[in-house]
């Protein structure tokens, strides 16, 4: 089975404008995400999934400069964008990385790829309590095709509901046994100014120009420096409420 990593990103954002191009250690944050994806040993392909708008030309340039593939598709419809990328590159399944999850963990993505290959799952999600931003989803292309045929909206930012609540798919959580990856107090996603300060603090501490520090080591640092966790932890409740408010299931 041919697999890939899809990095979902666009230039504009409401809460933190141009967050994909904000600078950390002289690199835009989206480049840090690409460097993270490159560490996944069992990934066949990395695809930056962005939009067709000219505002996202810079993101495509960054993808090309870093030697990874790209796909340009719908602004609103993330599912159709992924489907176009999966078809273009002939992928049987893929794992996703949001462009704002700078420390999404390669070890966990490798586990997800193995689980997708051996378990015949349509959709894999994070287990309860996993660090926010450590892992997103694993999705089989055939399941995505089915979702795109039954949804009746182009607003699919909160896409998980179409896999989990329609009763059509074989769902699993990521098999994670090590407790080091579980901490509800740690927030590792980029949506607010405080999130950027949090990431910048970590990258500068480790001098992580290539974003190659294992999450295990980062978590150990955070537990020894709880003030770093507090930089953005208070934002998580507001973020989760926004996510919930944007979630809807609209079928044909």
N, C-alpha and C positions, 0 to 999 in steps of 0.2 A: 504494500500500500504506500502510495506517495503522499507525503505530508508536507506541511509548511507552517511557518509562523506568520500571522497577519498582524502588522502594527497599524492600528487604526488611528488616524490623526488628521487634523485640519488646522489651518493657521489661526483662524479667528475663534475666540471663546468669550463668553459673557462675563464670567466672574474674574477671570485673569487673562486680559487681552494678550494675544500673541505668545501664550505660554510655551508653545512648541519651539519658539525661537529664542527664549530667554537664555541667558548665558551662564553656564557653570564651567569653571576651569577652561575658559576660552572655547567652549563648545556649546552649540544650541542643545536644549534638553532633548529634542527628538534624536539627535545624533547619539546621545548617551543611551537612549532606549535601543537604538540599532546596535550599538556596541554590546549591550546586554544580550540581545537576541543572538548575536554571533557566537556566544559561548555555549549555546545549546547543541550538544554533540550529535544528537540523533535527528536533527531537523534537516530535511532535504532542501528546503528553500525558505528564504525570508522575503516577504513582500510588504512594502509600505503601501497601505490602502488609504488614499486620499481622494480629494474631489477633482472635478474637471475645471474648477475655477482658476483664473489666472493668479489669484491671491495665493494659491497653493503651489505655484511653480517652484518656489524656494524649497519647499519640502521635497519635491521631486529631485531637484538639484542635489540636495543633501543625500538622498537615497543613492543616486548615481555615483556621487563622490565616494560613498562608503561601500560601493560594489554590491548593492543588494537590488532586488527587483522592485517594481512599483506597479500599482494599478490605480487608475483614476476613474471614479464613478460618481454615483449620486451623492449629493450633499446631505439630504435628510435620511435617505434609506440606507442605513448601514448594512442591512441584510442583503440588499441587492448589490451593494458594493462588494461585499464578501463573495457573493455568488459569482459575480463577474470575474473576480480574481481567481477563485477556485477553478472556474472553467478555463480561463486563459492559461493557467499554469498546470492544468491537468491533475489537480490534487484530490485525493480520496478523503482527506480530513485535514484539519488545521487546528492549531492552538492560537489563541488571540493574546495580544499585548496591547493595552491602551497606550496611546502616546503620552499619557500623563502618569504612567506607572514606571518610574525610572529605575526601580529596584526589583521589578518582577523577577522571580528567582529562576535561573536556568535549571537548577536541580529539580524543581517542581515541574517545570515544563517538560523536562526529559521523562519524568514519571508519567505525566499526562499522555505523552506520545506513546509510551510503552503500554499504558492502560487502554488507549484507543485501539492500538494494534491487536491486543490480545483479548479484549473484553467485548468486542462487537457493540460498543455503546454508540448512541447517536449524539449524546450531549454529556459533558463532564463539567461540573461546577466545583467551586471551593467548598470544603467542609466548614461547618459552623465554627467560628472563632479563629479561622486562619487570618493572619495579619492582612489587613486591607492593602491591596496593591501587590501582594506576593504572587498571586495567580489569578487568571480570569476564567477562560473557558476552553474546552476542547469540543469541536463540532465536526460531525461527519457531513460531507458535501451532499449526500443523498437526502439527509434529514433537512439540510438547509433548502434544498430544492423543494421539498414538501412544504416547508414553512412559507416560502415565497409564493407558493401556489394557493395557500389558504388564507393568508393575511389580506386585510382590506384597508391598508393604510401605508403611507410612505414614511411615517414617523416611527422609526424602529430603533431609536437610541436605546431604549430599555427592552432589548430583544429577548432576554431569557424567558420571558413569560410565554412566548410562542412555542418554546420547546417543553417547558415544564407543566403548563396548564392546559394543554390541548389533548392529552392522553394518547398521542400518536407515537411517542418516542421512548426509547430505552435510555433512562437517565441514571447517572451515577455521580457520586462525589469523588473527588480526587483522593486516592489512597495515600494518606500522610500519617505516619506513625510517630514521627519525632515531634515532641512537644515544643521544640525550639521555634517552630513555625507558627505557633499559636499565641497570640497576645492581642486582645481586643483594644488595648490602650494605644497600640502603635498604628499610626496612620501614614501610609506611604503612597499617596496619590496627590497629584498636583492640580489644585483647583482654587487655592487662595494664596494670598501673599505669604501667610504663615507657612504654608506647605513648601513654598520656594525656599524660605529661610531654613526650614527643616532639612531639605535635600542639600542645600548649599553647605550647611554645617557638616553633614556627613561626608560629602565628597571632598571638602577641604581638609577634614580631619584625616581621611585615608589617602589624600592626594591621588584620588582615583580617576586619573585622566582617561582610562580605558574602561571604566565601570566594570571591573573584574573582581571586585571584592565579594566573596560569598555572603549570602544573606545571613548565614549562621554567625559569621564574624561581625556583621553589622548589628545583629540583634544583641550579641554579647556586649558590644560597645554601648548600645542604647540602654541596656539594663544597668550598666555601670554609670551611665550618665542620664538619669531620669529627667533632668531639666531639658534635654534635647527632645524627648518624647512630648513634654508639655508644650513645646513651641506651637504645635498644631493640633494636638489631640482634642482640644475643645471645639474644633471645627467639625468633628466627625458627625455629631448628632444633626447639625444643620444640613450637612452634605447628604446624609442618609435620608432625611426627610424630603429633600429635593428629589432624590432618586425615586422614592416611593411615589411622590406626587406626579412624576412624569411617566409612571408605568401604567400601561393599559393594554388590553387584549381586544383587537378589532378583527373579526374574521368575516369572510365572505358568506 
